[in-house]
Amino acid sequence: MNPVLLIKDVGGLSLYYPGQALLARVPRSVLGHAARVGGDAVRKVAKVERRIALDELNKLFGDEPLPHDECEILREAYRQTMFNELEVLRYPHLSRDTVDQVCAVEGREHLDGALERGKGAIILIGHFGANQMIMPALGHAGYPMNQLSAPPPVWADILRETRTTPLWEKVLERRWELEQRLPVRHINVFKFLRPALECLQQNQVLGLAFDGGGGRRWTTVDFMARQANVSVQPAQLARKTGAAILPTVVVREPGDRKHRVIIGKPLKLTWTKDRTGDLQRAMQSYVDVFSDWVRKHPAHYLNFMLLRHKVRATDVVPYFGDYPAAEGQMNADEAQAHLQKAGKGYE
């Protein structure tokens, strides 16, 4: 077995099972220390991943200067990812009374204003920072929260031939158990999207990511120095329902104990007879906002870019258009069938 995967899987299994009850209750200062130690350990053994991650980072910024030294960004990326993974262990212990100790929500007036229109609100995110903290932050605050995403165990089927191990499957199953205890209705992105439409029609909140690997219709957007292929699904939902799209990120500076859930102003969307053009412009307007956050906090996004590079062979459309050829690359139809098969067994 790949030694990096073995370290990750053994460490993950120990955290999600015997370690979960303990780490869920330790002070957040201890959590931060554990994340630094664990993140540094994973980074040191991940030699190949480090090279790929730095290449992805420099391609994204192109001629733009990095906000920090690339090695500092890489180190912080691994620490952030470890901290965010440890946060998952605390999900069952979050409540209306305790969530404010973990998250500070900024921009609630934008969400409240969108809901006052009566057509629902789309909280549009990227896999940036601790993006999943949006669910407890808003759910425990009393918002009717829905999340369109892939159940974690799906990844074991998607990456069956390249990544999956029995240990990792157990980790993913445990993570799904913890996620299901959040105050949110989970909607499987690989199944029918009727529940997503219905929740918006009922003036509820729908969270979804713009940068996932699923979807049926795609468009190309400028993402800093690269071109990215993204699903138009968020824009389609907004066009059909009239829901507002609110760009949202979760930011945590190094050393901070709280996450900042930042809800931005609604995108200014215009719907015309040019459906294809409208959907592309809507997604580009979102990515323009999101890019500004990545420029400020590239460590929050680096490990997700690394993941998308690694799974490019099974993506319906590769995330970035400049990826090198991947061994075993599926065409769009094969990848779509592969994802649907993997996701159909989960509610």
Protein Blocks (a to p, Z undefined) as FASTA:
>chain_A
ZZklmmmmmmmmmmmmmmmmmmmmgcfklmmmmmmmmmmmmmmmmmmlmmmmmmmmmmmn
mmaccfbdfklmmmmmmmmmmmmmmmmmmmmmgcfklmmmmpccehklmmmmmmmnonop
adddddehjlklmmmmmmmnopacddddddfklmmmmmmmmmpcfklmmmmmmmmmmmmm
pccddddfkbcfklmmmmmmnopacdddfkbcbdjbdcdddehjbccdddfklmmmmmmn
opacddddddddehiabdcddddddddddddfklmlmmmmmmmmmmmmmmmmmmmmmmlm
mmmmmmmmmmmmmgfbafblkbccdehiacfklmmmmmmmmmmmpZZ
